Each structure stands twice: as C-alpha cells, then as structure tokens.
Amino acid sequence: MIYGERVRLRRIERVDIPKYYEWINDPEVLEGLGANLPMSMTDEEKWFDETTQREQAKKPFAIEIREQDSFTGDVVSPTFPTGDNVRTPGTLVPAIELAPSAGATPGGWRLIGNCAFFDIDWISRAAEFGIMVGDKSVWNQGYGTETVRLLLRHGFENLNLNRVFLRVFDNNPRAIRAYEKAGFTLEGTQRQAAYQYGAYHDVHMMSVLRTEWEKSSR
C-alpha cells in the first residue's frame, strides 16, 4: 500500500464494486468523469475483472481515508505518530485500529474513490492519469489534491515516469484546482471536444514533468 498524510492507496478488491456502482450512477459524480450513460452492476463486475488482467502498473488503486477524518470532516488533522516515529508521506506507516462505521474497511479506513495510470508508454515514460472521488461527503476537503500528489510520487519514483498528463472538462473547476495545486500545467485546449447533458465542452489537456515535480517536492 502507499500511504500519505490522510490518504492511502491500495489495490481495488471485489468487495469495492457496490460502492463504485453507486458512485458511477450518481449524476454529479458522472458529470465530473465526463461519462453519459448509467452502468449496471454487471458492467462494474466486468470492469473489475478486466482490471485484474492489466499489467501491475496499470491496475487501479482504491482511495481510502482514515475513518476519524470522515467523522470530523477535518481537513488537516491526520492521526499520525509524532517525534521520532514520524514517517515521510508515501512510505509505510502503521494503521491505527478504530471502530468501523458504514463504508469503513478493515483497519479504520474508508473507501472514497479510485485512481490509476493508463495508456503507459514505456519508451517515452509517459502515462495518462485518471481519478474518481465518488464520496461527495468528502469533496472540497483536499483529499483529491493529496491523492494526485501521492500517485504522482508513485509514478515518478517507483515507475520512473517522465511525464504524466490528463484530460479535464472545462465545467469541472474543482478538479482543475486540485490538478493545479498538485503541479499540473495547462498544455492546451480541445475546443468543444466532448458532449454531455445537452452541451458541448472544451477539454483541457494538463501535464506535469518529472523535473517540475522534483522542484516542487523539495
């Protein structure tokens, strides 16, 4: 697993499918993903089965937050060891056992979405990035930005990528802000390149290079 300050990334499991099915059929979540049509449980199960056949670097990660964060709604209150036991974000830290609540996973963690690299070009060392934070109760609390930074660290340090890019609709300012905070730069715009809910939308292309990420991480 990959641990951050308030977020951890683990491989998705079959038990996650009902939550993903719920989120992918929520119109607000769907709008942020640029999708148009509802998905069935069978569709989600087929998607999960397909991900298990991908090479390891392209398999999605489940995004989880510490359960106490979901209780308090605090933006900056990670429960972490202090003093000599402090660990650098992105490295393994001990999980704290908490009483589980609805939506919790073993060990006091709560599933809020998923993320992944895909279309990895191993010659150019480039990959496209995608993320879904489906749990709307944690929107606008910085979890998306932290997740993006955590996956970028994994991509540049563990996968030896040189460039990570993404596509985002012009009507998704929350996501654009999160990407900018994580270091992504606008490369260009495909005008009216996508159609959703009766309107055409521009699609922004954003990217971050390894050298840029290294400078911002110092």
N, C-alpha and C positions, 0 to 999 in steps of 0.2 A: 504494500500500500504506500501511497505518497501522502505525507502529512504536511499541512500548512499551519497557520496560527489558529484558524477557526474551522478549517475545511480539511477533509481528507478525500482522496480519490482511491477507489477500489474497482476491481472488475465487476461488471454487471452480472447479476445472477437471475435465474429464472423466477425467483420469488419477487423480483422487482417489476415484473411485467404488468401486474394490475395497476400499479401506480403510473407507469408510463402510458398505459392505455387510458387512464383517467385524464392525464395531462394533455396527451396528444389530441384529445377530443374536446378540450376546453378552447372556445373561440379566441380568448385573449392570448393564451399560450400559442395557439396555432398561428395567429397573426404575426407574432414575433419570429416564428420559424419560416414564414413565407410559404406555408402549405395552404391548400384549399379544401381538401376533401377529408371527411372523417375516416378513422381507421377502426377496424374490428379487432377483437381480442385475437382472432386467428391471424390477422395481419401482424400484430405485435409479436406473436409467438414465432411467426415465420421470420420476422426481422431479427429476433433474438437468435434463432437457430443459424441464420446467415452470419451473424457476427462471430459465432463460435468457430466458423471456418476461416476467418480472416487471419492473416499473419499477426503475430503478437503486438506489433507496434501500432496496428490499425484497429485493435479491439477497443470498444468504448469503455470509459470509466464511469462508474456511478459517483455522483457528487453527494457527500454527506456532511452534515454539520453536527457539532456537539449538541446533545439534547438539551442542555441547560440554556444554550443560546436561543433555542426555539421557544423555551418557556418565557424568558425575559424580554426577548426582542432586542437585546443589547447589540449594538454594532461593534463595539470594541470592549469585549470582556472575555477573552479566551481564558479558560481554566487550564493553566499550564504550570509545570514546575518552575520554581524561581531559584535564584542564586546559582550554585554550582550545577544544578540539574537542568538549566535552560538548554534547549536544543534549537538548532538553526532550522527555520521553516524549510520544509522539503525533505527533512530527514525523519527517521522513525522515532516516534515518541510513544510513551506508554499510554494506553487507553485508560480512561477513568470509568469505573463501573457506576452506572446511575440507574435509578428505577425507570423502566421503559414506559413510554406512553404511546398513544396511537401514532403509527407511522414510524416508530423507532425500530432500529435494527440492533442486533446484539452488541453489547458493549457501550450503550448510551449514545448511539449515533442515529441521526435522522436523515433519510433519503430526501433530496430536494431536486435532483435532476441528473443529467449525464453530459458528457463531453467526449470529444475524440479528435484525433488526427485522421485524415483520409486522403486518398489520392497522393500518397507519398511518392516523390520522385527521388530515388536513392542516388542518382547521378548528380542532379542539381542540388540535392539535400534540401528540398522544399516540400512543404505539406500544407494542405488546407485544414483549417480549424473550424469546428462546429460545437455549439453548446446549447443546451436547453435547461433553464431553471424553471421547472414546472410548478413548484410550490409557490403560489402567489403570496402566501403569508410572509415570505422572506424576501420579496422583491424590495429594491431600494435600500438594502442594508449592507451592501458592499460584498456580498458573497460571490456575485458574478465576477467582479474585478479580481478578487482573491483567487478564484478558480482559474481564470485566464492566466494570471501570473504563475500559478503553480504548474499548470500544464505547459506553459512556455519554458519554465525551468526544466521540466522533464524532457521537452523536445530538444532544447539546445544542449543540455548537459548529458542526458542519457542516450538520446537518439542521434546526437551530433548533427542536428539540422542547422541550416544556414539561414533559411527564410521560412516564415510562417505567414500565411495570408488567409483572408476570409472575405465573405460577401455579406452585406447587410442592407436591408431596405431603408429608404430614406425616412420612412414613418416609424422608425424604431430608435428614437433618440436615447432611450435608456441604455440600450445595448451599445450604441455608438460611444456614449460617455464612458462606459465600462472598458471598451476596447482602447480608447484614447488614454485612459488612466493606466492601462496595462502596457502602453508603449506603442500601440499600433498607429500608423500614419496613413492618411488617405492617399491612395495612388491614383485613383481616377473614378469616374462615374459612368456606368452604362445607363443611358437615358431611357426611361420607360421600358426597362428590360424585363419587368415582371408584372403580372396581372393578378390581383387578389381582391375579392369582395367588391367587384364592380369598378375598380380603379387601377390605373397603371402606376407603377412606382419605379423611381430610379434605384439602381443597385450600386452601392458604393463598394469599391474594392479597397481593402486596407491590408497593410502588411507590417511586419517588424523583422529586422535583420538581426542576426546574432550579435554583431558588433554594437548595434544600438541597445540591445537588451543588456549586454555586458556593461556598457557605460551607465545605464540607469540602475543596475543592480549593485553598483559599488557603494 
